[in-house]
Amino acid sequence: MDDMGINTSRSCIERLQFENVALKQLPLDPSTEPGVRQVRGACFSRVQPSPLKNPKFVSVSGPALALLGLDADEVLKDPLAPEYLSGSKVLPGSEPAAHCYCGHQFGQFAGQLGDGAACYLGEVKAPVDQSPGLLHENPTGRWEIQVKGAGLTPYSRQADGRKVLRSSIREFLCSEAVFGLGVPTTRAGSVVTSDSRVMRDIFYNGNPRMERCSVVLRIAPSFIRFGSFEIFKRADEFTGRQGPSYGHDDIRTQMLDYVIVNFYPEIHQNHSDRIERNTAFFREVTLRTARLVAQWQCVGFCHGVLNTDNMSILGLTLDYGPFGFMDRFDPDFICNASDSSGRYTYQAQPAICRWNLARLAEALEPDLPPDRAEQVLDEYLPLYNGFYLSNMRKKLGLLRKEEPEDEMLITELLQTMHNTGADFTNTFRSLSQISCPTQEAGEDESEVMKQAAEMLLQQCASLEELKAANKPSMDPRELAMLLSMAQSNPALFQMISDRKTVAQQLERLSRLKELMDTTAEQLRAKQTEDWSCWINKYRQRLARECESGVDVKDLQRERVCVMNNNNPHVVLRNYIAQNAIESAENGDFSEVQRVLKVLEKPFSVQEGLEQPGLEARGGAAAPEERDETGEEARVLVPYDSKPPIWANEICVT
């Protein structure tokens, strides 16, 4: 009875039930030595989160907290909740720890990395009424919770283990936005800020400023990643670095068993032979990764830092840093301003994920023989193409037939979008308004084509926007020097640049020269011609959907429903996140909460919610739009709009 009294007097957060299996089944670092160090022969190190000064909620996600059996309203009313969910106060049953992992960063093995700012709090038992679908995704019935930005760990390297408000808001919003899009992801339950401050140089340009320390509560079945298995890597032939647990093959096998038994139980149960089991496991990770990146490509999501340490062993989107949703379609879109080589462009993501899978396979040797791994890796591209085409057919409303020519139709659509500078999200959303040909008397095909073209032209870039987009990022003198060097000293050229980069710069320069000789009227005529050509092919393909006695009206209703459930009305564009961040930095958290609410239902039109509820300053605006100080006032646009001009100035590193 006394225990019952204690339990009922506890808050909902204090009643969370922990079962910290990872710390029981994987080796713990015996050292409690403070400070940064190499951690050998262990997967986790115990840590103590650093308290924040006056922590307070910026926002919470009700659906994410519900995974833990928590009610958002109760959490917000709990005066201790910001302390608990920021790591400032340790939850009963929690065992704070940091995970050790390595990684290939931008193609080079970096050695020990680990949770430099994140802190494992433990694994919370799922509520007994958790939906069967969630339990299928998370067969352990436990949710690992982390606080990101909770202070120093043995893996913090030269950093301070803290995160600031802008990066925390971006991770919080994008975790929930990606979930709303139906893409597998880690979740974010809350974001807490404080009066604690740290110095940050946002653009690495020598102009640092003090920013508020903030913490995100992250939720997932597990945060184990490809790089978790790289702690056993032998000395790398290029960098000379090796994993801190090189030679501890028993621990690698132990961690592999832990992952398969807990998170892939069907594979464990169905295979008595270890090699067969491990191969089946790698095949499932490959399938999940192929499906994940196909989903990213279909919503225009670019991760930004696809290092092996940012790849989930469960096929989840993991670690939201300099991510970006594409605005104007560009296959070479780079969302991370630090990615000067363009390694992680939008179009490179599928190939990079396969490269990362190959590094995982190497890390699993000899538990996964190389010949078996290679066989599975050969399945990756067909898997990816299958998932991608299936998703794209839904986005185009091609529901009745699968034709070989569909791939070319999709390719030509993307090429037309690229040529015309069309907005990725809004163009796809608009396609549901292009109906199947009815062949009824009175349908004027030329008028239908004209209306469809005019609709899509609204999503195209202006002449000035295209000029800005095609301006080479490389200084003309540097480009001229590299071209000369490629001829006179090819060996030196290969050391400091590559032909692909130079070719891209030359292509941009050529396109820019072409645009300089083009008028706005000529551009609009060319865009109209390009779109009319594609729409004609699209309508011909839709006509074949209507063959064999299909009721055209029923098919059209079905198409619109499927397309609008696969083409989002709104995504977390950078300018939307930036508005929310600037509002929060000024003490107003309502815009973060408003954006979160919209992103929970990204495929729905939400009247009254889609206009920013704030008035920010700065950026570009019409000359007549000035505030009382004489500064230009920022033009605010609805969340479903093409980005305003000032959005081009946003730089994420």
N, C-alpha and C positions, 0 to 999 in steps of 0.2 A: 504493500500500500504506500509505503514511504517513497519507493521508486516511482510509483504512478504520480504522486504529488510533485516530485521533482520534474518529471517529464512534462506534466501539464503546465508547470510554471515557466518552462523554457519557451523561447520564441520558435517560430517555424523553422528558422535557419539553424538554431541550436539543436533541433530535433532530427536533423539530417543523420541518416545512418551510414557510416563509413565501413567499407570493407576493402582495405588497401592491398589488393592481391599482388599488384606489380612489385611492391616492396617486399613481399613475402617470397615471391617466386623468382625474382631477379636479384643479382648480387648488389649489395649496398657498399659504398665507399666507407671503410672503417674510420677514415680520418675526419676529424671535426676541425681541422686547421683552417682558420679564416683566410680569406684572400684567394686570388686566382692561382690555379695550379693544374698540372697534368694529373688526371685521375686514371689510374691503371687498375685493370681487373674488376671494374664495377660499371653498372649501368645507371646508377643513381647516387647522388650525394645528398645527405641531409643538409638543409639550409634553414635559416630563420628569416622570414620576410621582414623588411624594414617598414615600420609604421609611417603613415602619412600624417601630416598636420591637418586637422579639421577635414577629414574626408567627407564628401557628399556626393549623392547620386547626380549624374547628368541625365541618365536614362536607364531603363531596364526593359528587357524583352520578355513579355509575358509568356509567349510560346516556348522560348528557350528555358526559362526558369521552371516551366511546367514539367520539363523532362526530369527535374529533380524532385517533383512533387511540391514545388513552391508556388504560392499565389502572389502575383506581382503586387497587388494592393497591400497585402500583409507585409511583404518585404519593404515596400516604401514607407510603411507606418512604423517599422521597427527602427528605433534610434541607433541600435548597434549594427544594423545591416551594412551600412557603408564601410564600417571597420572590418567586419567579417569578410565581405566580398572584395576587399582590396588587399587582404592579407595583413592589415594593420592589427588585427586581433585574430588569434588562431582559433578556429572552430573546434569544438569538442569532437574528438575522433580523427581530426586531421593530422597528417604527418608530412609537413612541408619537405619537399625534396626537389632537386634539379636533375634533369636527365642528361646523360653524357651521350653525345653523338658527334660524328664527323661529317664531312661533306665535300663534294666537288663544287666549287663556286666559280661560275663563269668558265667552266671547263677544266679548272685546275684543282687538284686535291689540296685542301686547306688544312688538313690535320684536325686536331680536336677543336670542336666548336661548342656544342651543348647549349642548354638553356641559360643564356646569358642574362635574360631579364624575366623569363617565365618561371613560375614556381608551381610544381605539382602540389595540390593540397590533399588529394586523396581520391578515392573512388566511392561515389555515393550510390547506394542501392536505389534502383528505379522504383517508383511507387507500384503497388500491387496491381493497380488498374491501368498500367501503361499499355498502350495499344499494341496488338499483335504485330502490326507492321513495323513499329519501332523496335520491338524485341527481335524481329527478324534481322533488322539492320544492325542491332547491337545484341548479339546472343548472350553476352555475359550478364545482362540485367543490371549492369553498373555503368555509371557515367563518370569518367575522369574529369575533375575540375581543376583548372589552372588559374592563377592570377598572373597577368602579364604586365610587368612594370613594377614588381614588388621589391626590387633592390638587388644587391650584389649576390652572386653565386660563384662557385669555383670556375665557372665558364664565361664570366663577364668580359674577359680579355681586357682591353683598354677602356671599356665603357663603365657606366655607373649603375647599370641594371634598372634604370628608370625609363619610362615612356612618358610622352607629353600629351597634352589634350588633343592636338590635331591628329596625331597618328592613332591615338586610342579611339577617337570618334570614327575615323576611317575604318579601322578594323571592326569595330562594333557594328556599324551600319552595313558594311559589305558582307560580313558573316551572315547577317540576317537577310540581306538582299539576295544573296546567292541561294540561300535556302528557299526563299520565296519563289525563285525562278525554277525550282525543282532540281537544282544541281547539288550533288553530294558535297557536304562541307562540314567543317567544325562549326560550332555555334558560339554565340556570345550572349551571356545572360545579363550583363550590366556593364556600365562604364561609370567609374568613380573618379572625380577630380579632387583637388585639395589645395591647401595654401602652401604646401611644399613646392619649391621651385628648383629648377636646374638650368644651366646654361646650354643653349643649343645654337649652332650655326646652321640654319635651315638649308641654305643653298651652298654651303661650303665656300663662301666668298669673303670670309674674314669679317662678317657683320653678325656676331652672335647676339642673342637676346635671352633674357630669363623667361622660362615657360613653366606652366603649372604641371606638376607631376600627376599623372593619371594612370588608372589601372583598369584593364578589361578582364572580366571573368569569362574564361573560355571553357567550353563543354564539348566533349567528344567521347566515343567509346575508348579511344586511346590516341595519344599523340606520338606514338612510335612512327618513325619515318625511315625512308631508305637509308639515310645517313646513320641511323642507329646501328646498322650492321657494318658500317665502315670503320668502327672503332678497332676492328681486328685487322685492318688492312696492313699489308707489308709496305716497306718503303716505296713510295711512288717513284717511278722511273724519271718523271719530269721535274717534280718539285723536291724529291728527296724526303718528304714528310711521310711519317707512318702513323697509323692509328695508335692511340695510347694503350690499347689492350692487345696489340699484336702478339701472337703466340698463345693467347688464351682461347684456343679453339673450343674448349669445353663450354665456355660462356656463350660463344656464338651459337652452338648447338642448343644450349639451354634457352637462349632468347628466341630462337626459331621455334622450339617446342612451345614456349609460352605463347607466342603469337598465334600459332596454328591451333593449339588446343583451346585457347580462349576466344579467338575471333573468327576462326574458320573450323568450327567443331565438326561440320559435315565432312569436310576433307579429312580430318583426323580419324573420324569413325569409319570412313569408307576405304582407307588404305592402310593395310598392315605393314607393307614394305615401305621403309623410310624414304628411299629414293623416289618411289612412285608418289608418296605423299608430298614430298617437298616439291616435286615437279608440278603436281596438281595445284599446290599452293601458289607457285610462281605463275602458273597459267591463269589463275584467278586474279592475282594482282595485276597481271598484264591486261586482262580483260577489263577490269575496273578502271585502270588507268586510261586505256583506249576510249572507253565510254565517257570518262570524265572530260578528257580533252576535246572530244567531239562535241560535248555539251557546251564547253567554253566557247568553241569556235562558232557555234550556232547562236549564241547570245552576244557575240562580240566582246567577250571578256579576255583580257590580257593580264596574266599573273604578275609579270615583271621581274621575278627573281626565281626562276625555275631551277634552282640548285638542287642537288640530291638531298640536302638536308631540309628542303621545303616540300618534299614529296611524301605523302601519307602512305603507309603500308596498307591502309584500308581503302585507298582510292577516294579520299576526301580532299576538297580544296583546303589547303593548309597555309597558314602564315600570310596574312594580308598586309603587305607593305606598300610599295609603289605600284599597286594594281591600277588598271584603268579599263573602263568600258569605252569601246570605240565610238566616236561621234561620226565624223566623215569616214567612209570606208577607205582603208588603206592597208593592203596586205603587209606592208612594212611598218605598220604602226608600232611605235615603241612607247610604252607607258612610263618607263623608268628612265628619268633623265640621266642617271648614272651609267646606263647601258650604252656607252659610246660606240661599242662594236656592233650593236644590233643583234646580239646573240639571242635575245629573248623576244623577238618581234612576234606579232600576232601569227603570221604564217609559219614561223619556225616552231611554234609550240608542239605540234604533233611529233615532229622529228626529235625535238629535245626530250620529250617524255620517253621516247624509245631509247634514246642515248642514256637517259637516267636509269631505265630498266636494265640496260646492259651493265651499268655500274653496280646495280643491286645484285645482279646475277654473279658478277665477279666476287662481290663481298660474301656471297653465300657458299662459295666453293670451300671444301669439297662436298658439303652437304647437298649441294645442287651441282651435279657434274656439268661441265661446260657444254658437252654435246647435247644434253637434254635442254639446257637453257637456250641454246641457239635454235633448237627446233621450236621452242615456244616463242622466241623473239621473232621468228619468221611469220608467226600468226598475227603479230601486232598490227601491221599495216592493213591487211584485209579486215580485221576486226574494226579498226578505226574507220575505214572507208564505209563499212556496213552501218555503223552507228551514225556516222555523219550524214550519209545519204538518206537514211530512215528519218532522221530529224529534219533534214532539209525538205524532204517531200511533204512532211506535215506543215512546215512553214510556208510552202507554196500551195498547199491544199490539193496535193496529188494523192488521192486516197484510194482510187479504184484499181489503178494499174501501176506496175513498176517497169518502166521502159529503159533500155540501155541509154537512150538519148537524154534521159533526165539529168545525167551528170553534166553533159555539155550545156543544157539549159541553165543549170545552176552556175556553172563556170561563166557563162556569158552574162548572167545577171550580175555577178560580182564584178566582172570586168566593166560592165556598163556603169555600175555604181562607182567604181574607181575612176573611170574616165570623166564622169559628170560630178564627182565630189559629193555623191549622195549620202545622206545620213543613214547609217546602218540600221539602227533600231526602228526609226520612223518609216523607212522605205519598206521593210518587211511587214510592219504593221499595216501599211496602206494596201498591200497586195490583196487583202481579203475584199477590198472594194472593187476589184476587177472580177466581174462575174463570168460564169461559163456562157459560151454562145448558146442562145436559145433556139436559133433558126426559126423564130416566130416572125410572122409578117409584121412589118413595122419597125423591126430592130435595125437601126442604121449603124452598120459596122464602122463606118468612118467616124461617126459622132462618138461611138463608144471608145474608139481608139484615141480620139482627140481628148476626151474627158480624162481617160486613164493617164495619158501623157502629161496633161496639165497638172493632175494630182501629184504625180511623181516629180515633176519639175519643181514643185514647192520644196522638195527635200534636197535639191541640188545646191551646190556651192556657187557663189557669185564669182565673177572674174577676179576680183581682188582677193577673195578667200583662196582661190586656186593658185594665184601667184604666190601668196604667202606660204601655202602648203608645199609648193614645188621649189622654194628657194633652197639651194644646197646648204646643208649644215656645215660644210667644210669651207674654210676661207679659200677664195679663188687662187691665191698665191700658193697655198699649201697643196691644192689640187694640181696646179701646174707643175709644182716641184715633184709630186708623186708620179705624175705621168712621165716626166723626164727620167726619173729614177727607174721606173719600170722598164724603160728602154736601155738605159746605160748601165744599171747595176741591179739586175733582177734579184740577186740574193739579198741585198740590203733592203730592197723594196718589200720582199716577203717577210722580213723581220719586223718591219714597222707598219705594214698595212697589208691589204689583200685586194685581189682583183675585183671581188664581189662588191666591196665597199666603194671602190673607185667607180665601178660600172654604175652603181646606184646614183652616185653623185653626178656622173655625166648624164645619166638619163633625166635626172631632175633639172639639170642645167638646160638640156635640150627642150624639155617640156616648158620650162620657164620662158625661153626665147620664143617658143611658139605662141605662148600666151601673151607675151609682150606685143606681138604683131596681130592680136585678135581683139576685136571690139566686143562689148557686152552683147550686142545684138547677134553678132556672128556666133558667139559662144552659146547663146540661148538656142539659136537655130540648130547648132550641132548637137546640143543636149536633147533637143526635141527629136531630132532624127535618130539618135542612138536609142532613146527610150521607145520610140515608135517601132523600131525594128525588133527590139526584144519583146515588147508587148504583143506584137503580131505572132511571134513564135510561141509565146506563153498561151495565147488564146487558142492557137491551133492544138497545143497539147491539152488544154482544158476541154476542147471539143471531143478529143478521144476518150476523155473520162466519161463523157455523156453517151457513148455508144451502147448498143445492146439494150435498148429500151429503158435506160435509167431515167427516173423522174428528175428532170433538171432542177426544179424548184427544191425538191427534197435534198438533192446533192448540194446545191448552193448553200442551203441552211446548215448542212453538216460541215461543209468546207469552212464557212465563216466561223463556226463554233470551234473547230479544230485549230484553224489558223490563229484565232484570237487567244487560244490557250497555249500556243507555242511561240507567238510573237509578242513579246512584252510591250505594254503601253508605256511603261516607264522603267528605267534602270538607274543605278546610282552613278550618274555622270559626275565628273570631277567638279563641275561648277555647283552642282547640288550639294555635294559634300562640303565644298569650300564655304558656301553660304552658311551651312549649319555650324561649321567650325568657327567662323568669324563671329557669329552670333553667340556661341558658347564662350568664346574667349572674352566677350564683353559681358558675360554673366547671365545671358538669356539662353536657357537650354530648351526652350519650346520648339525651336526649329529642328533640333535633333529628334525630338519626340514626334514631330509632325512628319518628317521625312521617313522615320522608322515605320510609322503607321501606313504611309503610302506604299512603301517597299514590301510590306507584308502581303500585299495583293497586287503584284506588278502587272498582272494581265487584265485587271479591271479598271474601268474608268470610274474614278472616285470624285464625284462633283463636290466642290467646296474644299477639297484637300490638296488640289494640285497646283495651287498658287503659293509661292513662298510667303510665309507669314511674318516677314521682317523687311526692314529697309536698311540695306548695308551701304557702305561708302566705298569709294575707290573704283579701280578698273576704268574701262572705257565707256563712254556714254555720248549721247548727242550733245552738241555744244550748249543747247538751251537748258539741258537738265543739270542744274547745279543746286547744291544745298545752300544753307544759310552762310556757310563759311566761304563760299565761292568755289569749293572743290566739286569736281564732276561727280554726280551721284551714279551709283552702279545701276544699270538697267536690269531689272528682275523679270524673268520670264517663267512661265509655267514649267513644271517638272517634265512634261511630255514634249517640250519644244526642242528644236535644234539649239545648241548652246549659243549664248550671246557672244559678241566679239571679245569681251574681256576674258572669257574662258581660255582663250589662246595663251594668255599670260601665266596661267597656272603651271607651276613646275613641281613635279613630285619626284623625290629622289629616294 
